[in-house]
Every structure is written in C-alpha cells, then in structure tokens.
Amino acid sequence: MIMLDDNKIYTAEEVYKSILKRIIKLELEPGQLISENQMCIDYGVSRSIIRNAFTKLAQLKFVEVRPQRGTYVTQIDLNYISDLLMLRTAVEKEVIYEMFTKLDESARLELVKKLEKNIEEEEKYIDERTYSRKFGILDSEFHKTMIDSVNRYALVIILSDIMLHISRWRNFDVKFANRIHELVEEHKNIVNGIKSNDLYKAQECMAAHLETITDIYESAIKQYPRYFIS
C-alpha cells in the first residue's frame, strides 16, 4: 500500500508513470508479485486502467504476466544491463570525442565551468546512502550538459525507454555499494580529463564511471538472489 492523495483523481497515464517510478526506485522489488486488486485500491481506479498500465510496463519489460500465477516485477538481467551500459558508454565516449574535435578550447573551458558547478552541488549529497531524487537530477544534468554541448541529446531520447533499466540498476548499485561518493569522484575525473585536454583520459574515466557491474556482481547476487535472473 502506498500513501496517495485521497482527493486526487489519477489519469491512466499518471497511474502508469507512478507504477513505473516505483519499479525503477525499487519500491516494487524485482521478482515481487504485484496485485491488480491492490493497485486499484492504491490509485482508486478501475481494473481496466491498471491492466493498461501493466500492458505498457510489460512492453518495456518491467513486468511479466505468468499464467495462473499473476503479474510480477521483472528481475534484473545483468547481461542485458551490461549490454546497455556498453551502448551508453559508446555514446558518451563519442560525445567526448566530438567535444575535443568540434569545440575549440575556450568552449571546452566554458563547459568545464558548468560541469564543476554541477559537481559543487553534487557534493552536498555526498553522504547520502541512496540515489535520491535531488542527486539523481544533478547526475542526469552532468551528462546532459556534455551531450548538449555537441547537440547529441536526441540520441538519449531515442534510447530513453531501454535506458530506464539502467536507472533501476543505478538505484540498486548506489544503495548496495554506497556509491554516491564514488560517483562524484568519477565525475571529477572526467572533468579533469577534459580540463587537461586529454581525450583518452576523459574517455577512459567515462568508461570506468559507467561500468558498474563487475565489482559487485557476485556479492549482489548472493545477497539479493531474488532480484536477479539466474
């Protein structure tokens, strides 16, 4: 049961987005059975609206309907996440390449100033143990600032649906390994690479920042076996 505004009338789209958000934030856990009836009660809507939301979530592979058993939040497929992270890394390394080949040095220095200002704000949340909304916004803005600098943000929009799975993984990864401090340091390393005009360093720091599975793979599966596809 979740706490909702009793006076609010939820549209079908709001219901869908709310359930999706709860899945991404791990409030609805991987492998968890989710009741159609309970969702109707939670949101004060008809079964048809909940079924429509479940259908859209199934298309994104966030829920699966098991005949005679019910609807379950999908488990995290680490092989799939690894592939998505490789794709994300390829895109952002190419963005860095274009920053060095299409932006002059003064433009890159202006970009560095924006990124450093973002990091100053990130450091306010360095002791948090979860991937909070405020830090998440700053994290997204850090990457968006770089991607926007070479007018490539359409790529992010194209990939937005599948990248939601990375968002769910990030919520787990940060909480499991207490990684906020590491994320901030990794952002600093990327900026230092740009600032020192070292293309290779900036790209390698980005790759290290986005590759988040290897170090915690075995311990994560051991501690949360239900969360992952075996």
C-alpha positions in Angstrom: 0.0 0.0 0.0 1.3 3.5 -0.8 0.3 6.8 0.5 -1.6 8.8 -2.1 -3.6 12.0 -2.2 -7.2 10.8 -1.4 -8.6 13.8 -3.2 -6.6 13.3 -6.4 -8.2 11.7 -9.4 -5.4 9.8 -11.2 -5.4 9.6 -15.0 -4.4 6.4 -16.8 -1.0 8.0 -17.8 -0.4 9.1 -14.2 -1.0 5.6 -12.9 1.3 4.1 -15.4 4.1 6.6 -14.7 3.7 6.2 -10.9 4.0 2.4 -11.1 7.0 2.7 -13.4 8.6 5.1 -11.0 8.0 2.7 -8.1 9.7 -0.1 -10.0 12.7 2.0 -11.0 13.1 3.2 -7.4 12.9 -0.5 -6.2 9.8 0.3 -4.1 8.3 -2.5 -6.0 11.1 -5.0 -5.9 12.4 -7.2 -8.7 10.6 -10.5 -8.6 7.7 -9.1 -6.5 4.1 -10.2 -7.2 2.0 -7.1 -7.8 -1.7 -7.4 -7.2 -4.1 -5.9 -9.7 -6.7 -5.5 -7.0 -4.3 -3.7 -4.6 -3.2 -1.3 -7.4 -6.9 -0.5 -8.0 -7.2 0.3 -4.3 -3.9 2.3 -4.2 -4.9 4.6 -7.1 -8.7 4.5 -6.8 -9.1 3.5 -10.4 -10.7 0.7 -12.4 -9.1 -2.6 -13.3 -9.0 -1.6 -17.0 -6.7 1.3 -16.1 -4.4 -1.0 -14.1 -4.4 -3.6 -16.9 -3.5 -0.9 -19.4 -0.6 0.2 -17.2 0.6 -3.4 -16.8 0.5 -3.9 -20.6 2.7 -0.8 -21.2 5.1 -1.9 -18.4 5.2 -5.4 -20.0 6.2 -3.9 -23.3 9.1 -2.2 -21.5 10.0 -5.5 -19.9 9.4 -4.2 -16.3 6.6 -6.6 -15.5 5.7 -10.1 -16.8 2.4 -11.9 -16.6 2.8 -15.5 -15.6 -0.3 -17.5 -16.5 -2.3 -18.8 -13.5 0.2 -17.1 -11.2 -0.1 -13.3 -11.6 1.9 -10.3 -12.6 5.4 -9.9 -11.3 8.0 -7.2 -11.5 10.8 -8.5 -13.8 14.1 -9.5 -12.2 17.2 -7.6 -13.3 19.0 -9.3 -16.1 22.7 -8.3 -15.6 23.7 -9.5 -19.0 21.1 -7.1 -20.5 22.3 -4.3 -18.2 25.9 -4.9 -19.2 24.9 -4.6 -22.9 23.0 -1.3 -22.2 26.0 0.1 -20.3 28.2 -0.7 -23.2 25.9 1.1 -25.5 25.7 4.1 -23.1 29.5 4.1 -22.8 29.9 4.1 -26.6 27.5 7.0 -27.0 29.2 9.1 -24.2 32.8 8.3 -25.4 31.8 9.5 -28.8 30.3 12.7 -27.3 33.7 13.3 -25.6 35.5 12.7 -28.9 33.2 15.3 -30.6 33.8 17.7 -27.7 37.5 17.6 -28.5 37.2 17.7 -32.3 34.3 20.1 -32.7 34.6 22.5 -29.7 37.5 24.9 -29.5 39.5 25.2 -26.3 37.6 28.2 -25.0 34.2 26.4 -25.5 35.6 23.4 -23.6 36.7 25.5 -20.7 33.2 27.1 -20.5 31.8 23.6 -20.5 34.3 22.6 -17.7 33.0 25.6 -15.6 29.4 24.3 -15.9 30.4 20.8 -15.0 32.4 21.9 -12.0 29.4 24.0 -10.8 27.3 20.9 -11.1 29.8 18.9 -9.1 29.8 21.5 -6.3 26.1 20.9 -5.9 26.5 17.1 -6.1 29.0 17.3 -3.1 26.1 18.5 -0.9 24.7 15.0 -1.1 28.0 13.1 -0.8 27.0 11.4 2.5 23.6 10.1 1.3 23.3 6.3 1.0 20.5 6.2 -1.6 20.2 7.6 -5.1 17.9 10.4 -4.1 15.8 12.5 -6.4 17.9 15.6 -5.9 21.2 13.9 -6.6 19.7 11.9 -9.5 18.7 15.2 -11.2 22.2 16.6 -10.8 23.7 13.3 -12.1 21.5 13.5 -15.2 22.3 17.2 -15.7 26.0 16.4 -15.6 25.7 14.0 -18.5 23.1 16.1 -20.3 25.4 19.2 -20.2 28.1 17.3 -22.0 25.8 15.7 -24.5 24.1 19.0 -25.2 27.4 20.7 -25.8 27.7 18.8 -29.1 24.0 18.7 -29.9 23.6 15.0 -29.5 20.8 14.8 -26.9 18.4 13.3 -29.5 20.4 10.1 -29.0 19.4 10.0 -25.4 15.7 10.5 -26.3 15.9 7.7 -28.9 17.3 5.3 -26.2 15.2 6.7 -23.3 12.9 3.7 -22.9 15.5 1.0 -22.7 17.8 3.2 -20.6 15.1 3.1 -17.8 16.6 -0.3 -17.0 19.9 1.4 -16.3 18.1 3.8 -14.0 16.7 0.8 -12.0 20.2 -0.7 -11.9 21.7 2.6 -10.7 19.2 2.8 -7.8 20.3 -0.7 -6.7 24.0 -0.2 -7.4 24.2 3.1 -5.4 22.4 1.8 -2.4 24.1 -1.6 -2.4 27.6 -0.3 -2.6 27.1 3.2 -1.0 28.4 4.8 -4.2 27.4 8.5 -4.1 30.9 9.5 -3.0 32.4 7.4 -5.9 30.1 8.9 -8.5 31.1 12.4 -7.5 34.8 11.4 -7.7 34.3 9.8 -11.1 32.6 12.9 -12.4 35.6 14.9 -11.2 38.0 12.5 -13.0 36.0 13.0 -16.3 36.2 16.8 -15.9 39.9 16.7 -15.1 40.5 14.8 -18.3 38.6 17.4 -20.3 40.3 20.2 -18.4 43.8 18.8 -19.2 42.9 18.4 -22.9 43.5 14.6 -22.5 40.9 12.9 -24.8 42.0 9.4 -23.9 41.8 10.1 -20.1 38.4 11.7 -20.3 37.0 8.7 -22.4 38.6 6.1 -20.1 37.2 7.9 -17.0 33.8 7.9 -18.6 34.0 4.2 -19.3 35.1 3.5 -15.7 32.2 5.6 -14.5 29.5 3.7 -16.4 30.8 0.2 -16.0 29.2 -0.6 -12.6 28.6 -4.4 -12.6 31.9 -6.2 -12.3 33.0 -5.2 -8.8 29.7 -6.1 -7.1 28.3 -8.8 -9.4 28.9 -11.8 -7.1 28.1 -10.2 -3.8 24.9 -8.6 -5.2 23.6 -11.9 -6.5 24.5 -13.6 -3.2 22.8 -11.0 -1.1 19.7 -10.4 -3.3 19.2 -13.6 -5.2 15.5 -12.9 -5.9 16.4 -9.6 -7.6 18.4 -11.2 -10.5 17.8 -13.6 -13.3 19.9 -16.7 -12.6 
